[in-house]
Amino acid sequence: MSKPYGSFQGQAFAGGGGMDARAPGSVFAPGKRRRMNLVAICINIFVPWFTFAAIFAGMSFSLHYQRPSAAWMLVVLGLVFTGVSGFLAVRAKQRERDEMWYTFSTIALLVATVAAAIFGDMNFWFNMQPYYDIENLNTYPSVNPAREKGQQLMDAGRVYFADGTGLDMRKAMGFKNLDLYCVAPIVHGEEQLASYDFWAVGVNCCSGVSSDFRCGEFNNPHARSGLRLMRDDQRPFFRLAVQQAEAAYNIKSTHPLFFYWMQDPVAEMNAYRDDGFKYYLLGIFTHFAFNLFCVVCAIVGFSKIGRY
């Protein structure tokens, strides 16, 4: 009896045909398996991260303070690198080559550059600039508010007041403009001053309708020092609060200087610096994790379309 499937079996197991044959160009053909582009993957993991770390550092620290134009040039340089990567992506597509990793690199570099510029500037503004400003100003010990005038201490960053100095809570005042800007005069003993030029300040730490100043270390009996207010955007509102106090209590303030009332200004200064470095480290590690996650997602996505 002839076997109806005999001819098929012969073809199937013949060397060079049938089910065991590999179609030309198949991903399963020996030596034809597509391999991941490890070089492109490593570049897209580390280059955007290095870019972010460099721009974030330039925008956060002393380069931004001493040479702000140089710090912003780092941002421009990052955008130039982004443009170069985009150009390479377009050229690869025109030459009918795989442009996927070039495109990914362009997006990753753009995100790294913009994010580093924004968060670095914020870190500088809120943490490092106040630290650098105060560090570059003068320190005055044993200042007596009854004898010293504000014009004599225009370059003061840290002031250590003489024994017997405290806050006159009876002359506290608040000025409201969205936030409540609170002031209280720094006095020596109970004597009336010809000009109240030294003021403790704070935001949203008084009622604004009565003398209840609760800013800084107001209730610390060992607090007898001041750290200079360096926020230019807040200073006009504190000046308006002082003008209200002048009118309400019939006092005079010829040249007011504003301070945060505390015991240890050096520790507060160092807190600004430590926060700046802390947020820098947090930023670079967060970006690395985010960028690594994006690269992994890209690998998975590219593998599904056979272009990894």
Secondary structure, 3 states (H helix, E strand, C coil): CCCCCHHHHHHHCCCCCHHHCCCCCCCCCCCCCCCCCHHHHHHHHHHHHHHHHHHHHHHHCHHHHHCHHHHHHHHHHHHHHHHHHHHHHHHHHHCCCCCHHHHHHHHHHHHHHHHHHHHHHHHHHHHHHHHHHHHHCEEEEEECCCCCCHHHHCCEEEEEECCCEEECHHHCEEEECCCEEEEEEEEECCCCCCCCCEEEEEECCCCCCCCCCCCCCCCCCCCCEEEECCCCCCHHHHHHHHHHHHHHHCCCCCCCEEEEEECCHHHHHHHHHHHHHHHHHHHHHHHHHHHHHHHHHHHHHHHHCCCC
